[in-house]
């Protein structure tokens, strides 16, 4: 039964799962933050931020990859300081694949979480605030438990997209 995959196949599968898992877990806090920002706040540039979040869905993957290489390569504006200060290199490594997978999957995660946040009645959050709860406490005790299914859905969508990008 174990003969159907070679050791190289198992290593490839393990690498795909690692890249997709790390991409999903690393982008989850940012996804929750951006989704909450887009769902509950009004600010200048909100539509621009929404457009930037969804840009990987519109651009061809090659273009997105090229921009990521320009950004996170050894001479990129993010990659150069990371390399010079910490010796961290993303380009052409599995960590770079995780960053690319996270970027490509991010819109799916944000969309699912944003819809879950928008489904929560703001009056419940306001009631907790009028009872003296601080905004972070309101989020942790009222909003977060109610949006957990949306967070799970966003994480599953992001993981599946990351597997599809890197697998």
C-alpha positions in Angstrom: 0.0 0.0 0.0 2.9 2.4 0.7 4.4 1.7 -2.8 2.0 4.1 -4.5 4.1 7.2 -3.6 7.9 7.3 -3.8 10.0 9.0 -1.1 10.4 12.0 -3.4 6.6 12.2 -3.8 6.2 12.2 0.0 8.8 15.0 0.3 7.0 17.0 -2.3 3.7 16.5 -0.6 5.2 17.4 2.8 6.8 20.6 1.3 3.5 21.6 -0.3 1.6 21.1 3.0 4.3 23.1 4.9 4.3 26.0 2.5 0.5 26.1 2.4 0.1 25.8 6.2 2.7 28.5 7.0 1.2 30.8 4.3 -2.2 30.4 5.9 -1.1 30.8 9.5 1.2 33.7 8.8 -1.5 35.6 6.9 -4.4 34.9 9.3 -3.8 37.7 11.8 -3.3 40.2 8.9 -6.5 38.8 7.2 -8.6 39.3 10.4 -7.2 42.8 10.9 -7.8 43.9 7.3 -11.2 42.3 7.1 -12.2 44.0 10.4 -10.9 47.3 9.0 -12.8 47.0 5.8 -16.0 45.8 7.5 -16.2 48.2 10.4 -14.2 51.3 9.7 -14.7 54.3 7.4 -11.4 56.0 6.3 -9.9 57.7 3.4 -8.5 55.1 1.0 -10.8 52.3 2.1 -11.7 51.4 -1.6 -8.0 51.6 -2.5 -7.1 49.2 0.2 -10.0 46.9 -0.9 -8.7 47.1 -4.4 -5.1 46.3 -3.4 -6.3 43.3 -1.3 -8.1 41.9 -4.3 -5.4 42.7 -6.8 -3.9 39.2 -6.8 -7.3 37.9 -8.2 -7.1 40.2 -11.2 -3.4 40.2 -12.1 -1.9 37.2 -13.8 0.2 35.0 -11.4 3.3 35.8 -13.4 2.9 39.5 -12.8 2.2 39.0 -9.1 5.3 36.8 -8.9 7.4 39.4 -10.7 6.3 42.1 -8.3 7.0 39.8 -5.3 10.5 39.1 -6.7 11.1 42.8 -7.1 9.9 43.4 -3.6 11.4 40.5 -1.7 14.5 39.8 -3.8 17.9 40.5 -2.4 17.8 43.9 -4.1 14.1 44.6 -3.4 13.0 47.4 -1.1 11.8 44.8 1.5 14.3 42.0 0.6 17.4 44.1 0.7 17.0 45.3 4.4 16.0 41.8 5.4 19.1 40.4 3.8 21.5 43.1 5.0 20.2 43.2 8.6 19.1 39.7 9.3 20.5 37.5 6.5 16.9 36.5 5.5 16.4 35.5 1.9 13.0 34.8 0.4 13.7 34.6 -3.3 13.9 31.0 -4.7 13.4 29.4 -1.4 10.5 27.6 0.2 9.9 30.6 2.4 9.5 32.7 -0.7 7.0 30.2 -2.0 5.1 30.6 1.3 5.1 34.4 0.9 3.8 34.1 -2.7 1.2 31.5 -1.7 0.0 33.8 1.2 -0.3 36.8 -1.2 -2.3 34.8 -3.8 -4.6 33.3 -1.1 -5.0 36.5 1.0 -8.1 37.9 -1.0 -10.0 34.7 -0.4 -9.3 34.8 3.3 -10.2 38.5 3.7 -13.4 38.1 1.8 -14.7 35.2 3.9 -13.8 36.9 7.2 -15.2 40.3 6.1 -18.5 38.7 5.3 -18.6 37.0 8.7 -17.8 40.3 10.4 -20.5 42.2 8.4 -23.0 39.5 9.5 -22.5 40.4 13.2 -25.0 42.9 14.4 -23.1 46.0 15.5 -25.7 46.6 18.2 -24.3 43.6 20.1 -20.8 45.2 20.0 -22.3 48.5 21.0 -24.1 46.9 23.9 -20.9 45.4 25.2 -19.2 48.8 24.9 -21.9 50.6 26.8 -21.4 48.1 29.6 -17.8 49.2 29.8 -15.9 46.8 27.6 -13.0 48.3 25.8 -12.8 47.9 22.0 -10.3 45.0 22.1 -12.3 43.3 24.8 -15.5 43.7 22.7 -13.7 42.2 19.7 -12.3 39.2 21.8 -15.5 38.4 23.7 -18.3 39.3 21.3 -17.1 39.6 17.7 -14.4 36.9 17.6 -16.6 34.0 18.8 -19.3 35.0 16.3 -17.0 35.2 13.3 -15.0 31.9 14.0 -16.9 30.0 11.3 -15.9 32.8 8.8 -12.3 32.7 10.0 -12.3 28.9 9.6 -13.8 29.2 6.1 -11.3 31.9 5.2 -8.4 29.8 6.4 -9.6 26.7 4.5 -10.0 28.7 1.3 -6.6 30.3 1.8 -5.0 26.9 2.4 -6.7 25.4 -0.6 -5.6 28.3 -2.8 -2.1 28.1 -1.5 -2.0 24.4 -2.2 -3.2 25.1 -5.7 -0.6 27.8 -6.3 2.4 25.8 -4.9 1.3 22.1 -5.0 
